[in-house]
Amino acid sequence: MEPCGVRYQYSVIVLGDATVGKTALLRRFVEGTYGEESDPTVGVDFFIRTLALGPDAGRRVKVQLWDTAGQERFRSITRSYYQGAAGALLVYDVSRRPSYLHIADWLAEARIHGPPSGMAFVLVGHKCDLQGQRAVSRVEGERFASAHGMAYVEATARRGVGVEEAFVELVTAIHARTVALEASSSPSSLPAKLPPGVRITERPDRAGSTPGRSSRRAGLGCSC
């Protein structure tokens, strides 16, 4: 049976150094495509996808996905989006050790500038198909994720492996928090308790059910 509509809407931000493949992951997840060449993200790009989670798929969830620039010069723009995010995907390139070492900085920044209620996190070791160039072991990634209370997924946008798992893992964690909050709150008190990045509609929203990329972009023009 086809899901009847959308009740839950979540905002998710994707963080990590420049060129770790954040945009490639998002395009694979939202559009099912992959390109070897892509322009650097300037500021923040915006994607949307609707998911049906778990065996009880009668209600879909709409996910707003923010693709952030990893360059330092756009960091002030990126920070402005932390406050409105319910969760974050932390991405590093398994073939570039510095991008892994910087994950601790991205996590700390998200926690400082994020909502007071906190965010859900998933750590992604991207480009895991580059086994001959690997500079960060899977064990290291798993150890970091475990130490910080988050799931760890290895993925490759090029081959389409682990991408769906990473995003679904994050959205599932956000959804579990939301459902628990909803169950423990009265209808009148729930709106005031919802954290930033979470919206529950009274009626399922039939609009925006088609995966795609928004034309909205926040940035400072050309990155050249």
CYANA upper distance limits for C-alpha pairs under 8 A (distance plus 0.5 A):
  1 MET  CA     58 GLY  CA      8.44
  2 GLU  CA     58 GLY  CA      7.91
  3 PRO  CA     52 ALA  CA      8.07
  3 PRO  CA     57 ALA  CA      6.69
  3 PRO  CA     58 GLY  CA      5.16
  3 PRO  CA     59 ARG  CA      6.21
  3 PRO  CA     60 ARG  CA      6.84
  4 CYS  CA     58 GLY  CA      6.87
  4 CYS  CA     59 ARG  CA      7.03
  4 CYS  CA     60 ARG  CA      8.28
  4 CYS  CA    204 PRO  CA      7.92
  4 CYS  CA    206 ARG  CA      8.33
  5 GLY  CA     58 GLY  CA      8.37
  5 GLY  CA     59 ARG  CA      6.45
  5 GLY  CA     60 ARG  CA      6.54
  5 GLY  CA    204 PRO  CA      5.03
  5 GLY  CA    205 ASP  CA      6.02
  5 GLY  CA    206 ARG  CA      5.71
  6 VAL  CA     59 ARG  CA      6.34
  6 VAL  CA     60 ARG  CA      5.27
  6 VAL  CA     61 VAL  CA      5.99
  6 VAL  CA     62 LYS  CA      6.98
  6 VAL  CA    201 THR  CA      8.36
  6 VAL  CA    203 ARG  CA      8.38
  6 VAL  CA    204 PRO  CA      4.85
  6 VAL  CA    205 ASP  CA      5.29
  6 VAL  CA    206 ARG  CA      6.86
  7 ARG  CA     59 ARG  CA      6.96
  7 ARG  CA     60 ARG  CA      7.22
  7 ARG  CA     61 VAL  CA      6.91
  7 ARG  CA    200 ILE  CA      6.08
  7 ARG  CA    201 THR  CA      5.60
  7 ARG  CA    202 GLU  CA      7.62
  7 ARG  CA    203 ARG  CA      7.06
  7 ARG  CA    204 PRO  CA      5.13
  7 ARG  CA    205 ASP  CA      7.01
  8 TYR  CA     60 ARG  CA      7.66
  8 TYR  CA     61 VAL  CA      5.37
  8 TYR  CA     62 LYS  CA      6.86
  8 TYR  CA    198 VAL  CA      7.86
  8 TYR  CA    199 ARG  CA      6.36
  8 TYR  CA    200 ILE  CA      5.24
  8 TYR  CA    201 THR  CA      7.04
  9 GLN  CA     61 VAL  CA      6.13
  9 GLN  CA     62 LYS  CA      5.17
  9 GLN  CA     63 VAL  CA      6.33
  9 GLN  CA     64 GLN  CA      8.01
  9 GLN  CA    197 GLY  CA      8.31
  9 GLN  CA    198 VAL  CA      6.34
  9 GLN  CA    199 ARG  CA      5.49
  9 GLN  CA    200 ILE  CA      6.85
 10 TYR  CA     61 VAL  CA      7.95
 10 TYR  CA     62 LYS  CA      6.85
 10 TYR  CA     63 VAL  CA      5.45
 10 TYR  CA     64 GLN  CA      6.60
 10 TYR  CA     85 ALA  CA      8.29
 10 TYR  CA     86 ALA  CA      6.91
 10 TYR  CA    171 VAL  CA      8.23
 10 TYR  CA    174 ILE  CA      8.27
 10 TYR  CA    197 GLY  CA      5.90
 10 TYR  CA    198 VAL  CA      5.32
 10 TYR  CA    199 ARG  CA      6.99
 11 SER  CA     63 VAL  CA      6.35
 11 SER  CA     64 GLN  CA      5.14
 11 SER  CA     65 LEU  CA      6.53
 11 SER  CA     66 TRP  CA      8.15
 11 SER  CA     84 GLY  CA      7.57
 11 SER  CA     85 ALA  CA      5.57
 11 SER  CA     86 ALA  CA      6.09
 11 SER  CA     87 GLY  CA      7.51
 11 SER  CA    197 GLY  CA      5.17
 11 SER  CA    198 VAL  CA      7.18
 12 VAL  CA     63 VAL  CA      7.52
 12 VAL  CA     64 GLN  CA      6.54
 12 VAL  CA     65 LEU  CA      5.40
 12 VAL  CA     66 TRP  CA      6.67
 12 VAL  CA     85 ALA  CA      5.81
 12 VAL  CA     86 ALA  CA      6.39
 12 VAL  CA     87 GLY  CA      5.47
 12 VAL  CA     88 ALA  CA      6.03
 12 VAL  CA     89 LEU  CA      8.07
 12 VAL  CA    197 GLY  CA      7.93
 13 ILE  CA     65 LEU  CA      6.31
 13 ILE  CA     66 TRP  CA      5.17
 13 ILE  CA     67 ASP  CA      6.89
 13 ILE  CA     68 THR  CA      7.82
 13 ILE  CA     81 TYR  CA      8.18
 13 ILE  CA     82 TYR  CA      7.87
 13 ILE  CA     85 ALA  CA      6.72
 13 ILE  CA     87 GLY  CA      6.98
 13 ILE  CA     88 ALA  CA      5.27
 13 ILE  CA     89 LEU  CA      6.92
 14 VAL  CA     22 LYS  CA      7.18
 14 VAL  CA     65 LEU  CA      7.89
 14 VAL  CA     66 TRP  CA      6.64
 14 VAL  CA     67 ASP  CA      5.92
 14 VAL  CA     68 THR  CA      6.71
 14 VAL  CA     88 ALA  CA      6.08
 14 VAL  CA     89 LEU  CA      5.25
 14 VAL  CA     90 LEU  CA      6.75
 14 VAL  CA     91 VAL  CA      7.79
 15 LEU  CA     22 LYS  CA      7.94
 15 LEU  CA     67 ASP  CA      8.04
 15 LEU  CA     68 THR  CA      6.75
 15 LEU  CA     70 GLY  CA      7.74
 15 LEU  CA     88 ALA  CA      7.37
 15 LEU  CA     89 LEU  CA      6.57
 15 LEU  CA     90 LEU  CA      5.52
 15 LEU  CA     91 VAL  CA      6.58
 15 LEU  CA    106 TRP  CA      7.42
 16 GLY  CA     20 VAL  CA      7.35
 16 GLY  CA     22 LYS  CA      7.88
 16 GLY  CA     70 GLY  CA      6.34
 16 GLY  CA     90 LEU  CA      6.32
 16 GLY  CA     91 VAL  CA      5.49
 16 GLY  CA     92 TYR  CA      6.55
 16 GLY  CA     99 SER  CA      7.81
 16 GLY  CA    102 HIS  CA      8.35
 16 GLY  CA    103 ILE  CA      7.31
 16 GLY  CA    106 TRP  CA      7.17
 17 ASP  CA     69 ALA  CA      8.36
 17 ASP  CA     70 GLY  CA      4.92
 17 ASP  CA     71 GLN  CA      7.36
 17 ASP  CA     91 VAL  CA      8.22
 17 ASP  CA     92 TYR  CA      7.46
 17 ASP  CA     99 SER  CA      6.37
 17 ASP  CA    102 HIS  CA      7.99
 18 ALA  CA     40 PRO  CA      8.39
 18 ALA  CA     69 ALA  CA      6.99
 18 ALA  CA     70 GLY  CA      4.55
 18 ALA  CA     71 GLN  CA      6.16
 19 THR  CA     40 PRO  CA      8.23
 19 THR  CA     70 GLY  CA      8.13
 20 VAL  CA     91 VAL  CA      7.30
 20 VAL  CA     92 TYR  CA      6.03
 20 VAL  CA     93 ASP  CA      5.44
 20 VAL  CA     99 SER  CA      7.88
 20 VAL  CA    126 HIS  CA      7.58
 21 GLY  CA     25 LEU  CA      6.74
 21 GLY  CA     91 VAL  CA      8.38
 21 GLY  CA     93 ASP  CA      7.99
 21 GLY  CA    126 HIS  CA      7.64
 21 GLY  CA    127 LYS  CA      8.35
 21 GLY  CA    157 ALA  CA      8.40
 22 LYS  CA     26 LEU  CA      6.85
 22 LYS  CA     67 ASP  CA      7.33
 22 LYS  CA     68 THR  CA      8.41
 22 LYS  CA     91 VAL  CA      7.35
 23 THR  CA     27 ARG  CA      6.57
 23 THR  CA     41 THR  CA      8.05
 23 THR  CA     67 ASP  CA      6.90
 24 ALA  CA     28 ARG  CA      6.59
 24 ALA  CA     34 TYR  CA      6.82
 24 ALA  CA     35 GLY  CA      7.88
 24 ALA  CA    157 ALA  CA      6.41
 24 ALA  CA    158 ARG  CA      8.41
 25 LEU  CA     29 PHE  CA      6.61
 25 LEU  CA    156 THR  CA      8.20
 25 LEU  CA    157 ALA  CA      5.71
 25 LEU  CA    163 VAL  CA      6.91
 26 LEU  CA     30 VAL  CA      6.36
 26 LEU  CA     31 GLU  CA      8.37
 26 LEU  CA     47 PHE  CA      8.23
 26 LEU  CA     65 LEU  CA      8.48
 26 LEU  CA     67 ASP  CA      8.03
 27 ARG  CA     31 GLU  CA      5.66
 27 ARG  CA     32 GLY  CA      6.82
 27 ARG  CA     33 THR  CA      6.36
 27 ARG  CA     34 TYR  CA      7.15
 28 ARG  CA     32 GLY  CA      4.77
 28 ARG  CA     33 THR  CA      5.34
 28 ARG  CA     34 TYR  CA      6.34
 28 ARG  CA    157 ALA  CA      6.46
 28 ARG  CA    160 GLY  CA      7.27
 28 ARG  CA    163 VAL  CA      7.73
 29 PHE  CA    163 VAL  CA      6.77
 29 PHE  CA    164 GLU  CA      6.56
 29 PHE  CA    167 PHE  CA      8.31
 30 VAL  CA     47 PHE  CA      7.77
 30 VAL  CA     48 ILE  CA      7.57
 30 VAL  CA     49 ARG  CA      6.38
 30 VAL  CA    211 PRO  CA      6.20
 30 VAL  CA    212 GLY  CA      6.56
 30 VAL  CA    213 ARG  CA      8.10
 31 GLU  CA    211 PRO  CA      7.15
 31 GLU  CA    212 GLY  CA      6.72
 31 GLU  CA    213 ARG  CA      8.48
 34 TYR  CA    157 ALA  CA      7.21
 34 TYR  CA    158 ARG  CA      6.56
 35 GLY  CA    158 ARG  CA      8.37
 40 PRO  CA     69 ALA  CA      7.86
 40 PRO  CA    223 SER  CA      7.70
 41 THR  CA     45 ASP  CA      7.46
 41 THR  CA     67 ASP  CA      7.98
 41 THR  CA     68 THR  CA      7.16
 41 THR  CA     69 ALA  CA      5.55
 42 VAL  CA     68 THR  CA      8.25
 42 VAL  CA     69 ALA  CA      6.31
 42 VAL  CA     74 PHE  CA      7.98
 42 VAL  CA    217 ARG  CA      8.48
 42 VAL  CA    218 ALA  CA      7.78
 42 VAL  CA    219 GLY  CA      5.64
 42 VAL  CA    220 LEU  CA      7.21
 42 VAL  CA    221 GLY  CA      7.52
 42 VAL  CA    222 CYS  CA      7.75
 42 VAL  CA    223 SER  CA      6.88
 43 GLY  CA     68 THR  CA      6.62
 43 GLY  CA     69 ALA  CA      5.85
 43 GLY  CA     74 PHE  CA      6.20
 43 GLY  CA     77 ILE  CA      6.54
 43 GLY  CA     78 THR  CA      7.21
 43 GLY  CA    217 ARG  CA      7.83
 43 GLY  CA    218 ALA  CA      5.72
 43 GLY  CA    219 GLY  CA      4.43
 43 GLY  CA    220 LEU  CA      7.26
 44 VAL  CA     66 TRP  CA      6.86
 44 VAL  CA     67 ASP  CA      5.97
 44 VAL  CA     68 THR  CA      5.13
 44 VAL  CA     69 ALA  CA      6.75
 44 VAL  CA     77 ILE  CA      8.03
 44 VAL  CA     78 THR  CA      7.36
 44 VAL  CA    217 ARG  CA      6.35
 44 VAL  CA    218 ALA  CA      5.56
 44 VAL  CA    219 GLY  CA      6.85
 45 ASP  CA     66 TRP  CA      6.28
 45 ASP  CA     67 ASP  CA      5.46
 45 ASP  CA     68 THR  CA      7.11
 45 ASP  CA    214 SER  CA      8.25
 45 ASP  CA    216 ARG  CA      7.28
 45 ASP  CA    217 ARG  CA      5.46
 45 ASP  CA    218 ALA  CA      7.18
 46 PHE  CA     64 GLN  CA      7.69
 46 PHE  CA     65 LEU  CA      6.32
 46 PHE  CA     66 TRP  CA      5.36
 46 PHE  CA     67 ASP  CA      6.70
 46 PHE  CA    213 ARG  CA      6.83
 46 PHE  CA    214 SER  CA      5.95
 46 PHE  CA    215 SER  CA      7.91
 46 PHE  CA    216 ARG  CA      6.83
 46 PHE  CA    217 ARG  CA      7.16
 47 PHE  CA     64 GLN  CA      6.46
 47 PHE  CA     65 LEU  CA      5.44
 47 PHE  CA     66 TRP  CA      6.91
 47 PHE  CA     67 ASP  CA      8.17
 47 PHE  CA    212 GLY  CA      6.69
 47 PHE  CA    213 ARG  CA      4.81
 47 PHE  CA    214 SER  CA      5.98
 48 ILE  CA     62 LYS  CA      7.68
 48 ILE  CA     63 VAL  CA      6.20
 48 ILE  CA     64 GLN  CA      5.22
 48 ILE  CA     65 LEU  CA      6.39
 48 ILE  CA    208 GLY  CA      8.36
 48 ILE  CA    211 PRO  CA      6.39
 48 ILE  CA    212 GLY  CA      6.16
 48 ILE  CA    213 ARG  CA      6.56
 48 ILE  CA    214 SER  CA      7.64
 49 ARG  CA     62 LYS  CA      6.49
 49 ARG  CA     63 VAL  CA      5.87
 49 ARG  CA     64 GLN  CA      7.32
 49 ARG  CA     65 LEU  CA      8.42
 49 ARG  CA    209 SER  CA      7.61
 49 ARG  CA    210 THR  CA      7.35
 49 ARG  CA    211 PRO  CA      4.93
 49 ARG  CA    212 GLY  CA      7.00
 50 THR  CA     60 ARG  CA      7.02
 50 THR  CA     61 VAL  CA      6.10
 50 THR  CA     62 LYS  CA      4.81
 50 THR  CA     63 VAL  CA      6.43
 50 THR  CA    208 GLY  CA      8.33
 50 THR  CA    209 SER  CA      6.15
 50 THR  CA    210 THR  CA      7.54
 50 THR  CA    211 PRO  CA      6.94
 51 LEU  CA     60 ARG  CA      6.00
 51 LEU  CA     61 VAL  CA      5.80
 51 LEU  CA     62 LYS  CA      6.87
 51 LEU  CA     63 VAL  CA      8.02
 52 ALA  CA     57 ALA  CA      5.49
 52 ALA  CA     58 GLY  CA      8.12
 52 ALA  CA     59 ARG  CA      7.17
 52 ALA  CA     60 ARG  CA      5.05
 52 ALA  CA     61 VAL  CA      6.79
 53 LEU  CA     57 ALA  CA      6.29
 53 LEU  CA     60 ARG  CA      7.51
 53 LEU  CA     61 VAL  CA      8.10
 53 LEU  CA    168 VAL  CA      8.30
 53 LEU  CA    172 THR  CA      7.56
 59 ARG  CA    204 PRO  CA      8.47
 62 LYS  CA    209 SER  CA      8.06
 63 VAL  CA    171 VAL  CA      8.35
 68 THR  CA     78 THR  CA      6.55
 69 ALA  CA     74 PHE  CA      6.78
 69 ALA  CA     75 ARG  CA      8.00
 69 ALA  CA     78 THR  CA      7.59
 70 GLY  CA     74 PHE  CA      7.74
 70 GLY  CA     75 ARG  CA      7.77
 71 GLN  CA     75 ARG  CA      7.22
 74 PHE  CA     78 THR  CA      6.92
 74 PHE  CA    219 GLY  CA      8.28
 75 ARG  CA     79 ARG  CA      6.63
 76 SER  CA     80 SER  CA      7.09
 77 ILE  CA     81 TYR  CA      7.78
 77 ILE  CA    218 ALA  CA      8.40
 77 ILE  CA    219 GLY  CA      7.96
 78 THR  CA     82 TYR  CA      7.62
 79 ARG  CA     83 GLN  CA      8.31
 79 ARG  CA    110 ALA  CA      8.25
 79 ARG  CA    113 HIS  CA      7.06
 81 TYR  CA     85 ALA  CA      7.28
 82 TYR  CA    110 ALA  CA      6.69
 82 TYR  CA    113 HIS  CA      6.39
 82 TYR  CA    114 GLY  CA      5.14
 82 TYR  CA    115 PRO  CA      7.70
 83 GLN  CA    113 HIS  CA      6.70
 83 GLN  CA    114 GLY  CA      4.86
 83 GLN  CA    115 PRO  CA      5.30
 83 GLN  CA    196 PRO  CA      7.37
 84 GLY  CA    114 GLY  CA      7.87
 84 GLY  CA    115 PRO  CA      7.44
 84 GLY  CA    196 PRO  CA      5.45
 84 GLY  CA    197 GLY  CA      5.40
 85 ALA  CA    114 GLY  CA      7.67
 85 ALA  CA    115 PRO  CA      7.95
 85 ALA  CA    119 MET  CA      7.58
 85 ALA  CA    196 PRO  CA      6.69
 85 ALA  CA    197 GLY  CA      5.04
 86 ALA  CA    118 GLY  CA      8.16
 86 ALA  CA    119 MET  CA      5.67
 86 ALA  CA    120 ALA  CA      7.06
 86 ALA  CA    174 ILE  CA      7.24
 86 ALA  CA    195 PRO  CA      7.74
 86 ALA  CA    196 PRO  CA      6.72
 86 ALA  CA    197 GLY  CA      4.98
 86 ALA  CA    198 VAL  CA      6.78
 87 GLY  CA    119 MET  CA      5.16
 87 GLY  CA    120 ALA  CA      4.89
 87 GLY  CA    121 PHE  CA      6.18
 87 GLY  CA    170 LEU  CA      7.39
 87 GLY  CA    171 VAL  CA      8.20
 87 GLY  CA    174 ILE  CA      7.26
 87 GLY  CA    197 GLY  CA      8.44
 88 ALA  CA    119 MET  CA      7.39
 88 ALA  CA    120 ALA  CA      6.83
 88 ALA  CA    121 PHE  CA      5.51
 88 ALA  CA    122 VAL  CA      7.21
 88 ALA  CA    170 LEU  CA      8.06
 89 LEU  CA    121 PHE  CA      6.36
 89 LEU  CA    122 VAL  CA      5.61
 89 LEU  CA    123 LEU  CA      6.58
 89 LEU  CA    124 VAL  CA      7.45
 89 LEU  CA    166 ALA  CA      8.48
 89 LEU  CA    167 PHE  CA      8.14
 89 LEU  CA    170 LEU  CA      7.78
 90 LEU  CA    103 ILE  CA      7.36
 90 LEU  CA    106 TRP  CA      7.96
 90 LEU  CA    107 LEU  CA      7.98
 90 LEU  CA    121 PHE  CA      7.57
 90 LEU  CA    122 VAL  CA      6.68
 90 LEU  CA    123 LEU  CA      5.34
 90 LEU  CA    124 VAL  CA      6.48
 91 VAL  CA    103 ILE  CA      8.06
 91 VAL  CA    123 LEU  CA      6.65
 91 VAL  CA    124 VAL  CA      5.30
 91 VAL  CA    125 GLY  CA      6.70
 91 VAL  CA    126 HIS  CA      7.06
 92 TYR  CA     96 ARG  CA      8.22
 92 TYR  CA     99 SER  CA      5.68
 92 TYR  CA    100 TYR  CA      5.73
 92 TYR  CA    103 ILE  CA      7.59
 92 TYR  CA    124 VAL  CA      6.97
 92 TYR  CA    125 GLY  CA      5.94
 92 TYR  CA    126 HIS  CA      6.38
 93 ASP  CA     97 ARG  CA      7.87
 93 ASP  CA     99 SER  CA      6.64
 93 ASP  CA    100 TYR  CA      7.37
 93 ASP  CA    125 GLY  CA      6.46
 93 ASP  CA    126 HIS  CA      5.42
 93 ASP  CA    127 LYS  CA      6.45
 93 ASP  CA    128 CYS  CA      8.46
 94 VAL  CA    100 TYR  CA      7.80
 94 VAL  CA    125 GLY  CA      6.12
 94 VAL  CA    126 HIS  CA      6.44
 94 VAL  CA    127 LYS  CA      6.70
 94 VAL  CA    128 CYS  CA      6.74
 94 VAL  CA    130 LEU  CA      8.35
 94 VAL  CA    134 ARG  CA      6.00
 94 VAL  CA    135 ALA  CA      6.34
 94 VAL  CA    136 VAL  CA      5.66
 94 VAL  CA    137 SER  CA      7.99
 95 SER  CA    127 LYS  CA      7.83
 95 SER  CA    130 LEU  CA      7.35
 95 SER  CA    133 GLN  CA      5.78
 95 SER  CA    134 ARG  CA      4.83
 95 SER  CA    135 ALA  CA      5.30
 95 SER  CA    136 VAL  CA      7.17
 96 ARG  CA    100 TYR  CA      7.58
 96 ARG  CA    134 ARG  CA      8.09
 96 ARG  CA    135 ALA  CA      6.50
 96 ARG  CA    136 VAL  CA      8.02
 97 ARG  CA    101 LEU  CA      6.86
 97 ARG  CA    135 ALA  CA      6.00
 97 ARG  CA    136 VAL  CA      6.47
 98 PRO  CA    102 HIS  CA      6.66
 99 SER  CA    103 ILE  CA      7.18
100 TYR  CA    136 VAL  CA      7.92
102 HIS  CA    106 TRP  CA      6.99
103 ILE  CA    107 LEU  CA      6.58
104 ALA  CA    108 ALA  CA      6.63
105 ASP  CA    109 GLU  CA      6.58
106 TRP  CA    110 ALA  CA      6.64
107 LEU  CA    111 ARG  CA      6.75
108 ALA  CA    112 ILE  CA      6.66
109 GLU  CA    113 HIS  CA      6.53
109 GLU  CA    114 GLY  CA      8.39
110 ALA  CA    114 GLY  CA      5.68
111 ARG  CA    115 PRO  CA      8.22
111 ARG  CA    118 GLY  CA      7.32
111 ARG  CA    119 MET  CA      8.09
114 GLY  CA    118 GLY  CA      7.05
114 GLY  CA    119 MET  CA      7.64
115 PRO  CA    119 MET  CA      7.65
115 PRO  CA    195 PRO  CA      7.90
115 PRO  CA    196 PRO  CA      7.04
117 SER  CA    195 PRO  CA      6.84
120 ALA  CA    150 MET  CA      8.16
120 ALA  CA    170 LEU  CA      7.29
120 ALA  CA    173 ALA  CA      7.02
120 ALA  CA    174 ILE  CA      6.68
121 PHE  CA    150 MET  CA      6.18
121 PHE  CA    151 ALA  CA      7.92
121 PHE  CA    170 LEU  CA      7.00
122 VAL  CA    145 ALA  CA      8.17
122 VAL  CA    150 MET  CA      5.92
122 VAL  CA    151 ALA  CA      5.58
122 VAL  CA    152 TYR  CA      6.51
122 VAL  CA    153 VAL  CA      8.05
122 VAL  CA    166 ALA  CA      7.58
122 VAL  CA    169 GLU  CA      7.80
122 VAL  CA    170 LEU  CA      6.34
123 LEU  CA    141 GLY  CA      8.20
123 LEU  CA    145 ALA  CA      6.76
123 LEU  CA    150 MET  CA      7.39
123 LEU  CA    151 ALA  CA      6.75
123 LEU  CA    152 TYR  CA      5.35
123 LEU  CA    153 VAL  CA      6.87
124 VAL  CA    152 TYR  CA      6.43
124 VAL  CA    153 VAL  CA      5.48
124 VAL  CA    154 GLU  CA      6.04
124 VAL  CA    155 ALA  CA      7.30
124 VAL  CA    166 ALA  CA      7.45
125 GLY  CA    138 ARG  CA      8.38
125 GLY  CA    141 GLY  CA      7.45
125 GLY  CA    152 TYR  CA      8.15
125 GLY  CA    153 VAL  CA      6.82
125 GLY  CA    154 GLU  CA      5.05
125 GLY  CA    155 ALA  CA      6.72
126 HIS  CA    154 GLU  CA      6.35
126 HIS  CA    155 ALA  CA      5.43
126 HIS  CA    156 THR  CA      6.09
126 HIS  CA    157 ALA  CA      8.26
127 LYS  CA    154 GLU  CA      8.36
127 LYS  CA    155 ALA  CA      6.68
127 LYS  CA    156 THR  CA      5.11
127 LYS  CA    157 ALA  CA      7.63
127 LYS  CA    158 ARG  CA      8.24
128 CYS  CA    134 ARG  CA      8.12
128 CYS  CA    154 GLU  CA      6.67
128 CYS  CA    155 ALA  CA      6.31
128 CYS  CA    156 THR  CA      6.14
129 ASP  CA    155 ALA  CA      8.50
129 ASP  CA    156 THR  CA      6.66
129 ASP  CA    159 ARG  CA      8.32
130 LEU  CA    134 ARG  CA      6.66
136 VAL  CA    140 GLU  CA      7.10
136 VAL  CA    141 GLY  CA      7.87
137 SER  CA    141 GLY  CA      7.20
138 ARG  CA    142 GLU  CA      6.67
138 ARG  CA    154 GLU  CA      8.36
139 VAL  CA    143 ARG  CA      6.46
140 GLU  CA    144 PHE  CA      6.75
141 GLY  CA    145 ALA  CA      6.74
141 GLY  CA    152 TYR  CA      7.37
142 GLU  CA    146 SER  CA      6.54
142 GLU  CA    151 ALA  CA      8.41
142 GLU  CA    152 TYR  CA      6.24
143 ARG  CA    147 ALA  CA      6.63
144 PHE  CA    148 HIS  CA      6.89
145 ALA  CA    149 GLY  CA      6.57
145 ALA  CA    150 MET  CA      5.53
145 ALA  CA    151 ALA  CA      6.42
145 ALA  CA    152 TYR  CA      6.27
146 SER  CA    150 MET  CA      6.49
146 SER  CA    151 ALA  CA      7.59
146 SER  CA    152 TYR  CA      8.47
151 ALA  CA    169 GLU  CA      8.09
152 TYR  CA    166 ALA  CA      8.48
153 VAL  CA    162 GLY  CA      7.20
153 VAL  CA    165 GLU  CA      7.89
153 VAL  CA    166 ALA  CA      6.31
154 GLU  CA    162 GLY  CA      6.54
154 GLU  CA    166 ALA  CA      8.48
155 ALA  CA    160 GLY  CA      8.05
155 ALA  CA    161 VAL  CA      5.88
155 ALA  CA    162 GLY  CA      4.71
155 ALA  CA    163 VAL  CA      6.02
155 ALA  CA    166 ALA  CA      8.16
156 THR  CA    160 GLY  CA      6.28
156 THR  CA    161 VAL  CA      5.80
156 THR  CA    162 GLY  CA      7.01
156 THR  CA    163 VAL  CA      7.28
157 ALA  CA    161 VAL  CA      7.11
157 ALA  CA    163 VAL  CA      6.94
162 GLY  CA    166 ALA  CA      6.61
163 VAL  CA    167 PHE  CA      7.11
164 GLU  CA    168 VAL  CA      6.44
165 GLU  CA    169 GLU  CA      6.35
166 ALA  CA    170 LEU  CA      6.99
167 PHE  CA    171 VAL  CA      6.69
168 VAL  CA    172 THR  CA      6.31
169 GLU  CA    173 ALA  CA      6.83
170 LEU  CA    174 ILE  CA      6.91
171 VAL  CA    175 HIS  CA      6.49
172 THR  CA    176 ALA  CA      6.55
173 ALA  CA    177 ARG  CA      6.99
174 ILE  CA    178 THR  CA      6.78
175 HIS  CA    179 VAL  CA      6.55
176 ALA  CA    180 ALA  CA      6.67
177 ARG  CA    181 LEU  CA      6.70
178 THR  CA    182 GLU  CA      6.54
178 THR  CA    194 LEU  CA      8.28
178 THR  CA    198 VAL  CA      8.24
179 VAL  CA    183 ALA  CA      6.59
180 ALA  CA    184 SER  CA      6.84
181 LEU  CA    185 SER  CA      6.70
181 LEU  CA    190 LEU  CA      8.30
181 LEU  CA    193 LYS  CA      8.43
181 LEU  CA    194 LEU  CA      8.38
182 GLU  CA    186 SER  CA      8.11
182 GLU  CA    190 LEU  CA      7.02
185 SER  CA    189 SER  CA      6.70
185 SER  CA    190 LEU  CA      5.99
186 SER  CA    190 LEU  CA      6.46
187 PRO  CA    191 PRO  CA      8.20
189 SER  CA    193 LYS  CA      7.20
190 LEU  CA    194 LEU  CA      6.82
194 LEU  CA    198 VAL  CA      6.80
194 LEU  CA    199 ARG  CA      7.78
201 THR  CA    205 ASP  CA      7.88
